[in-house]
Amino acid sequence: MQEADRTKILTNLVQLMKVRNVPELHSELISREIFTPDMLDSILAERRNPKEQIQKLFIEICKRGPYAFRNLVEALGQTGNIREAQLLDNSYLTHSDEENDNAVEQHEQHEYHYHPAAPALRRNDDPAPALHHLDDPDNVL
């Protein structure tokens, strides 16, 4: 990891310790090969306090090689920790926080249901039925 990236992690450590979806973040860190399951278990076993565990996790990431920083930023983003990802890489998303929050809010407000009589949008011979937005049954998704 480059010294500048290591510095970003360490100078933003207090903010990074506020991450959400910690179990999902652990899974992402393993799937992105920043840690093995045994390494992660060892880090978590060293500390009993969850805040100390997260702190130790970020400190250990600083020692995990040249791709650890980029993989950390991506793992944070994938687990819903967008602001934390942007702390480390302000170009992570090109939209403002307000635009991101509005997009998530709009997505969460929509309800979808299965409509068996609707024509399906399909790839080749995919038999999957169409989904319709509840507010507009004629609008096939």
C-alpha positions, -999 to +999 in steps of 0.1 A: +000+000+000+013+035-008+022+057+021-004+083+010-032+057+011-020+044+045-021+080+058-057+085+045-068+054+065-050+064+097-060+101+096-097+091+090-097+063+115-122+079+139-147+083+110-140+049+096-148+033+129-184+044+124-189+018+096-222+000+094-229-036+082-197-048+099-204-086+092-210-078+055-178-057+055-159-087+070-172-109+042-163-084+015-127-081+029-124-119+027-139-121-007-115-094-020-087-113-004-076-086+019-078-111+047-082-148+049-110-161+073-083-172+098-066-138+097-099-120+103-107-143+132-073-136+147-078-099+145-113-101+161-101-125+188-074-100+200-099-074+210-132-078+229-146-043+223-162-040+189-147-005+184-113-018+191-118-046+167-127-022+139-098+000+148-074-030+146-090-041+114-082-008+096-047-007+110-041-042+098-054-033+063-026-008+061-002-038+060-020-059+034-003-050+002-006-028-029-042-036-037-056-034-002-065+002-003-085+000-036-102-032-024-111-016+010-127+014-008-147-010-030-157-032+000-169-001+019-190+010-010-204-025-016-215-027+021-234+006+021-206+026+037-205+051+009-194+081+030-165+061+045-155+050+010-156+087-001-135+097+029-107+075+015-113+082-022-135+113-029-139+102-065-155+069-054-189+082-066-194+112-089-228+120-074-232+142-044-243+127-011-277+143-015-282+127-049-271+093-036-294+096-006-323+106-028-316+077-052-316+052-023-348+067-008-366+066-042-356+030-047-368+020-012-402+037-017-410+017-049-430-015-045-429-041-072-452-071-078-455-100-101-482-096-128-486-130-147-506-115-176-481-089-185-457-093-214-423-101-201-391-083-210-369-112-218-335-121-231-338-147-259-360-175-245-360-165-208-395-174-195-393-150-165-426-130-161-425-092-160-425-070-129-447-040-127-445-009-105-476-008-082-482+028-090-484+022-127-494-014-137-489-005-174-452+003-168-433-030-172-399-029-156 
